[in-house]
Amino acid sequence: MSNPQPAAEVARRWDKVAQSDQVELRQGLIHPSGAHGEAEYRATGRSQAAMLLDLVTTLPGPEHRAHRVLDYGCGDGRVLAELSPVLEAWGTDTSPGMRDLALERCPGRAVVAPADVPAGHFDLVYCLAVLIHLGWNDGADLVRAMAAAVAPGGLLVLDVQLTAEPEEGGDWISVTTWSPARLQLLAEVVGFEVVPSTVVPWNVLQRPA
């Protein structure tokens, strides 16, 4: 069994990545297939944003307001920047350096510290390529924090691989996997239901309306 690094240390390492002036190296760490230039990097964000838009627009809601979306662990805003302007889209990250990069990439978007995320505000909260870098206990704490931001009837999207033989990663860049039972138990703890989705390739949880 690996000994995962604490969430604070993981955040510190990503903050150091944010300060690197080697843009392609930084982008390659954030999203490996984006290591071949800005155009491809933006394309990866655009593809994921399109799937999230398809998912959130399936939710019922008043016609007079935009759906409210939060990118939890937004990094440099790779996905946040590509979300449709018809959404009220926010980003948050524990790394101040990443938040600065996201503000540069996403003018007009609200990018805030996790402590400043409004509770129960969002129709969709998504978290991509974050939980894989955390141990199970820190990951569970993060899911609780994200769940608190979801409005009644809203969705929580978690990018974490499920496997029959889960493992915790041993350092800030390695991969932690979960079991389906762990996901189900955590969903029950936060009062959500795991729901099937053919729209996105990630795990989807829903808060009761």
Legacy VTK file of the C-alpha trace (Angstrom):
# vtk DataFile Version 3.0
C-alpha trace
ASCII
DATASET POLYDATA
POINTS 209 float
0.000 0.000 0.000
1.400 3.408 -0.967
1.531 6.304 1.466
-0.176 9.259 -0.273
1.043 12.795 0.302
-1.235 15.137 2.285
-3.575 17.375 0.309
-1.681 20.484 1.451
1.561 19.121 -0.005
-0.174 18.195 -3.265
-1.507 21.757 -3.494
1.966 23.166 -2.792
3.479 21.100 -5.591
0.810 22.253 -8.056
1.407 25.835 -6.967
5.043 25.346 -7.923
3.945 23.999 -11.326
1.826 27.141 -11.794
4.898 29.314 -11.321
6.878 27.567 -14.060
7.613 29.664 -17.151
7.907 26.468 -19.235
4.372 26.592 -20.569
4.279 23.274 -22.438
5.827 21.433 -19.485
3.226 22.972 -17.176
0.381 22.124 -19.533
1.690 18.609 -19.984
1.550 18.025 -16.241
-1.969 19.471 -15.983
-3.253 17.458 -18.932
-0.735 15.104 -20.589
-2.264 15.152 -24.077
-1.954 18.942 -24.051
1.842 18.875 -24.202
1.981 19.702 -27.912
1.110 23.372 -27.993
-1.627 25.796 -27.002
-4.038 24.818 -29.788
-4.153 21.153 -28.747
-4.279 22.118 -25.085
-7.327 24.308 -25.690
-8.925 21.569 -27.773
-8.786 19.135 -24.831
-10.564 21.686 -22.662
-13.137 22.416 -25.361
-13.987 18.726 -25.748
-14.552 18.222 -22.029
-16.503 21.487 -21.724
-18.849 20.356 -24.510
-19.682 17.138 -22.645
-20.323 19.048 -19.433
-22.590 21.480 -21.269
-24.596 18.558 -22.680
-24.933 17.172 -19.169
-25.981 20.362 -17.398
-28.552 21.298 -20.022
-30.429 18.070 -19.268
-31.301 19.507 -15.854
-34.670 21.210 -15.417
-34.633 24.782 -14.224
-36.175 28.230 -14.623
-35.853 29.461 -18.182
-34.916 32.971 -17.058
-31.536 32.100 -15.547
-28.319 30.514 -16.718
-27.291 27.191 -15.264
-24.680 27.687 -12.560
-21.504 25.622 -12.916
-18.402 25.261 -10.721
-15.025 23.866 -11.812
-13.596 22.525 -8.541
-9.841 22.251 -8.947
-9.903 24.406 -12.072
-6.127 24.597 -12.454
-5.215 27.154 -15.108
-8.802 27.270 -16.415
-8.286 24.841 -19.295
-11.916 23.626 -19.187
-13.484 26.653 -17.512
-12.391 28.923 -20.371
-14.199 26.758 -22.910
-17.577 26.636 -21.165
-20.409 28.383 -22.972
-20.870 32.059 -22.047
-24.563 31.315 -21.441
-23.533 29.585 -18.195
-22.765 31.263 -14.892
-19.411 29.532 -14.552
-17.060 29.727 -11.577
-13.690 28.178 -10.826
-11.868 27.368 -7.612
-8.487 25.882 -6.754
-6.420 25.458 -3.609
-3.348 26.760 -5.466
-3.157 30.590 -5.584
-0.811 30.306 -8.551
-3.313 28.225 -10.503
-6.084 30.683 -9.657
-3.956 33.496 -11.075
-3.433 31.541 -14.300
-7.157 30.791 -14.506
-8.021 34.462 -14.125
-5.701 35.255 -17.039
-7.197 32.526 -19.215
-10.818 33.148 -18.189
-11.574 36.879 -18.201
-15.019 37.573 -16.834
-15.264 34.309 -14.911
-15.394 34.195 -11.117
-12.289 32.380 -9.833
-12.215 32.169 -6.036
-10.532 30.361 -3.172
-12.380 27.250 -1.937
-13.406 29.068 1.246
-15.290 31.607 -0.884
-17.415 29.091 -2.822
-21.099 29.769 -2.045
-22.942 26.852 -0.470
-25.819 25.228 -2.333
-25.431 27.523 -5.343
-24.502 25.331 -8.303
-26.482 23.131 -10.663
-23.287 21.325 -11.640
-20.001 20.955 -9.792
-17.317 19.046 -11.655
-13.871 17.930 -10.551
-11.479 16.659 -13.231
-7.994 15.199 -12.668
-7.911 16.176 -8.987
-9.094 13.225 -6.906
-6.599 10.974 -8.672
-3.778 12.900 -6.960
-5.200 12.597 -3.427
-5.334 9.785 -0.911
-8.725 8.340 -0.015
-9.234 10.351 3.183
-8.336 13.674 1.568
-10.433 12.733 -1.442
-13.439 12.066 0.780
-12.979 15.446 2.476
-12.886 17.135 -0.923
-16.063 15.386 -2.059
-17.833 16.612 1.093
-16.725 20.179 0.318
-17.888 19.910 -3.288
-21.212 18.371 -2.289
-21.911 21.372 -0.059
-21.763 23.640 -3.126
-24.402 21.708 -5.104
-27.976 23.039 -5.236
-30.941 20.709 -4.679
-31.400 18.539 -7.761
-27.902 19.411 -8.962
-25.092 17.158 -10.159
-21.594 16.384 -8.922
-19.181 14.992 -11.533
-16.109 13.148 -10.247
-13.233 12.100 -12.467
-11.917 9.057 -10.623
-11.210 5.586 -11.987
-13.183 2.757 -10.396
-11.560 -0.647 -10.080
-12.033 -3.882 -8.161
-8.511 -3.509 -6.748
-8.163 0.184 -5.823
-4.815 1.728 -4.870
-3.661 5.006 -3.350
-1.009 6.919 -5.239
2.312 7.426 -3.495
3.155 10.993 -4.541
1.600 14.227 -5.817
1.470 13.172 -9.478
0.623 9.468 -9.210
-2.874 8.027 -9.574
-5.289 6.947 -6.848
-8.148 4.646 -7.873
-11.399 3.928 -6.026
-13.677 0.926 -5.729
-17.346 1.220 -6.765
-18.248 0.468 -3.135
-16.176 3.441 -1.906
-17.927 5.764 -4.345
-21.349 4.431 -3.336
-20.614 4.779 0.379
-19.335 8.338 0.005
-22.368 9.279 -2.083
-24.601 8.016 0.724
-22.575 9.922 3.339
-23.107 13.247 1.532
-26.736 12.423 0.739
-26.348 11.999 -3.020
-27.286 9.213 -5.422
-24.936 7.695 -7.994
-26.716 8.045 -11.344
-25.830 6.484 -14.708
-24.813 8.784 -17.528
-24.037 8.221 -21.184
-23.199 11.913 -21.655
-19.875 12.072 -19.790
-17.187 9.432 -19.142
-16.992 10.321 -15.434
-18.922 9.373 -12.304
-22.122 11.385 -11.770
-23.827 11.927 -8.427
-27.092 13.816 -7.899
-28.396 15.674 -4.890
-32.096 15.093 -4.210
-34.332 17.977 -5.287
LINES 1 210
209 0 1 2 3 4 5 6 7 8 9 10 11 12 13 14 15 16 17 18 19 20 21 22 23 24 25 26 27 28 29 30 31 32 33 34 35 36 37 38 39 40 41 42 43 44 45 46 47 48 49 50 51 52 53 54 55 56 57 58 59 60 61 62 63 64 65 66 67 68 69 70 71 72 73 74 75 76 77 78 79 80 81 82 83 84 85 86 87 88 89 90 91 92 93 94 95 96 97 98 99 100 101 102 103 104 105 106 107 108 109 110 111 112 113 114 115 116 117 118 119 120 121 122 123 124 125 126 127 128 129 130 131 132 133 134 135 136 137 138 139 140 141 142 143 144 145 146 147 148 149 150 151 152 153 154 155 156 157 158 159 160 161 162 163 164 165 166 167 168 169 170 171 172 173 174 175 176 177 178 179 180 181 182 183 184 185 186 187 188 189 190 191 192 193 194 195 196 197 198 199 200 201 202 203 204 205 206 207 208
